[in-house]
Amino acid sequence: MYQKRDLDQSTIRDQYLIAQVQREIASVVGPENVNTDETLLHEQSADWSWISQYLKYKSLPVPTADIYVRPGTAEEVAEVLRIACEYKIPVVPRGGGSGTQGGTFAIYGGIAMDLRRLNKVLHIDEVSMIVTAEAGIEGPELEKILNAKGLTMPHYPGSFHFGATLGGYLAARGSGVVSTKYGKAEDLVLQLEAAVPPGKLVETMKVPNHASGPGIMQAIVGSEGTLGIITKASMRIERIPESMEFLSYGFKNISEGIEAARRIMTDRWRPAVIRLYDEADSAKLSSWLNLGVEGVLLIIMCDGKKALTALESSEIAKLCEAVGGKSYGPEIGKMWWDGKYEPFKHGNIPAPPQVFGTTDTCARFEDLEKIYWAKKKVIEEGFSEYKARYTAHFSHWFPWGGMIYDRFYIDNGPEDPQEAIALHDRVWDAAIKASLDNGGSLNEHHGVGLKLGRFMRVQHGAAFDLLLGVKDAWDPDGILNPGKLGFGPPKNGRY
């Protein structure tokens, strides 16, 4: 009897505390912007990770927060965080839920903070070519406002039409379709504002390049809500390009395609797009877009002033042909550009019961091809009993290397949920090991979240202790998105 009574009293205490915290938050954001509706809390925990989709497919519960809050200003975000710090209650920030790493799972309960009311463009500086906007604005809305002025923020990720927000771009160091020329989100950001414990707003310097100590901004970028909640950012913008030139080439093998891309980048040409597809990914793409090509495919797009794109595309064509590329002409490239979001449409994007994962990695040129073959082998041969498939394309390029956007697929996984989840994790273990053993990174632009946290110490070695030290110093109670990025649970809370 005593144990049952103790459990009941614990539940009562939790419910009382939740109700009290809810009332305090309501006094900040308004009663209409805070509630404990279970359906809404489930929506706030969900993202586009396989595990989230699989649990929904199997009608299994997901770990949710206890309170939903929808602040409307940066000051409200900071004040809610202050309340959370006082009660030592976890806070899980969320934009549009387009992440793929379980970053919004509220595994320790707490407050689910929906940032989508912070959706205003605050200033467009056409002299410095900078837009300042709130973190909850979605990509298409920001583009619509900029495009009306002949401007663009050149960051168009695959999640562009899945609710991705400005804050989400930065939280996971996202890449976009044209990042080869314009950079990733981490390169486009110039300044940001964030709410940090114990409930204050901080703003980084107006310029990202300086000699005033370490870069505070870049510590928050990529921290996935574990060091601060991004509320505002200033980003580089561009004029909508005057000209776009497309090229497309077929190659005998992936090695020739990588070499063509390497020569383009090391010769310091800067096309906006270089997309190299292996045979399997090329076949998928061709079927979706009716390209009528097969084998290794390279798509290139150059943009800018007409004279520049004419010169750049002409010189790049020479490089591709010198490596053995067979030109398909500009039309295939234009068809690709027009259909670039087709792979992310319903029916094309993978979904349960299929077991799948995007294991993207980034490496120097000397390591790219060996990573590709190592991962292909470990997935297709290591999980041959499940007929696992591996496909890859190389999406984003740097002067020193590139990024492999690769996936595994298992069409007929176990029916038992625990067995299916265990298989999913084993494939990830094998894929990550192949990447790291051959010079790759843990991830390139999808982030870490909950799913990949167990690999952070493997990736960083002794340096991971420095990250833990930063987390302890900035968030001593561990309430900001706990359990993500390999960080541990909240500390010392009575919640």
Salt bridges, closest charged atoms under 4 A:
ASP8 OD2 - LYS4 NZ 3.42
GLU79 OE2 - ARG82 NH2 2.62
GLU86 OE2 - ARG82 NH1 2.56
ASP114 OD2 - ARG116 NH2 2.79
GLU126 OE1 - ARG239 NH1 3.09
GLU134 OE1 - LYS120 NZ 3.89
GLU186 OE2 - ARG173 NH1 3.14
GLU186 OE1 - LYS184 NZ 3.07
GLU193 OE2 - LYS232 NZ 3.92
GLU203 OE2 - LYS232 NZ 3.15
GLU238 OE2 - ARG236 NH2 3.82
GLU242 OE1 - LYS305 NZ 3.83
GLU256 OE2 - LYS252 NZ 3.62
GLU259 OE2 - ARG262 NH2 2.91
GLU259 OE2 - ARG263 NE 2.79
ASP281 OD1 - LYS284 NZ 3.02
ASP281 OD2 - HIS393 ND1 2.65
ASP303 OD1 - LYS181 NZ 2.82
GLU315 OE2 - LYS318 NZ 3.17
ASP338 OD2 - LYS334 NZ 2.87
GLU342 OE1 - LYS345 NZ 3.12
ASP360 OD2 - HIS445 ND1 3.42
ASP360 OD1 - HIS446 ND1 2.77
ASP367 OD1 - LYS370 NZ 3.03
GLU380 OE1 - LYS376 NZ 3.42
ASP406 OD2 - LYS375 NZ 2.75
ASP411 OD1 - ARG389 NH2 2.91
GLU415 OE1 - LYS58 NZ 3.52
ASP425 OD1 - HIS424 ND1 3.07
ASP429 OD1 - ARG454 NH2 2.87
ASP437 OD2 - LYS433 NZ 2.61
GLU444 OE2 - LYS184 NZ 3.70
GLU444 OE1 - HIS445 ND1 2.72
ASP465 OD1 - ARG457 NH2 2.78
ASP472 OD1 - LYS491 NZ 2.39
ASP475 OD2 - LYS471 NZ 2.71
